[in-house]
Amino acid sequence: MATFRNRNGKWQVRVRRKGQPAVVTSFQTKQDGERWARQIESDFDKSAYTNLALAERTTLKELIDRYIIEVTVLSRSAKKDTFRLKALSRDPLAALNVTGLTPSQAKYRDRRLKCVSNGTVIRELSYLSSIINHARHEWGINAADPTPLVKKPPSPQGRNRLLSKAEIVRLLDALKPRIKSSNIWMQSLVSFALESGMRRGEMLGLTWANVNFDNYTAHIPLTKNGDPRTVPRSSTAINVLRAMPRHISSQVFPINPPTVSASFDTARKRAEIVDFHFHDLRHMAITRMAEKLPNSIELSAVSGHKSLAMLKRYYHPNVERLAQKLG
């Protein structure tokens, strides 16, 4: 049942239905209010009504802040994700209420593309989609997710920068401890990365208790994909570990990520190597492994990739060797 009330020159329309919260909206004319009321009552009759009242008074920033507190804090990458989401909450887009988020807000995408890479924008749109869908499913905030209708920028191509043998020698030499403040684990870490193909987080989280020297394996309790796995390691990788000094902690590589990044960058510059990232060591290791493990299932079991598409981004075959195989 709809009731109409003139307040301060506007018509307030209230629609009630048993078992449903009252729906209230104001209009400039009574005729507009009557038309709206008939539509709402019709939707009630067809069980098709969606209450947008909560969504209309909730801004995207409020959703982001709540998501950080209730969801992000529980993730493994909480610190990194919180930093990114707080940056998103400062964007003008975050001031809109969630019903105002439409595909026409693609200007957010264009604005961000002037500052960051395509990959970052794609990741931010994914964050936005996750937040809106979580709000709808878990918090009862009826907001449509506009991101599937926003054209995404092209995905960046996978890197294929591989070091030559001479560059590897120079890099490892640059990583040798030269002064007391030098990190004594960096050279071993890079050598192990080149042989194991493990992710940086997996290596920094590796403990001596999870290394089996007899079976040449390493157990990773928690991976990026969320699943534990035990992976085989080459004899060279195991020998790198055998030669290492042991820290008082249980960690094999007692270094934090910022120190790894800073030390690696310093050594890379000292070795006069350009356009090479620490993560590229994983690309190199998997490319080497592919020559020994041509079976993609076996290779993915070692690398930890769940999809062949992602594995292909890390495998960079030597075209000359492929030509030799063709004969």
Secondary structure, DSSP 8 states (H G I E B T S, - for coil): -EEEEEETTEEEEEEEETTEEEEEEEESSHHHHHHHHHHHHHHHHTT-----HHHHT-BHHHHHHHHHHHTGGGSTTHHHHHHHHHHHHTSGGGGSBGGG--GGGGHHHHHHHTTS-HHHHHHHHHHHHHHHHHHHHHS-------GGGS--------------HHHHHHHHHHTS--STTS-TTHHHHHHHHHHH---HHHHHT-BGGGEETTTTEEEESS-TTS--EEEE--HHHHHHHHTS---SSSBSS---HHHHHHHHHHHHHHTT--S--TTHHHHHHHHHHHHH---HHHHHHHHT-SSHHHHHHH----HHHHHHHH-
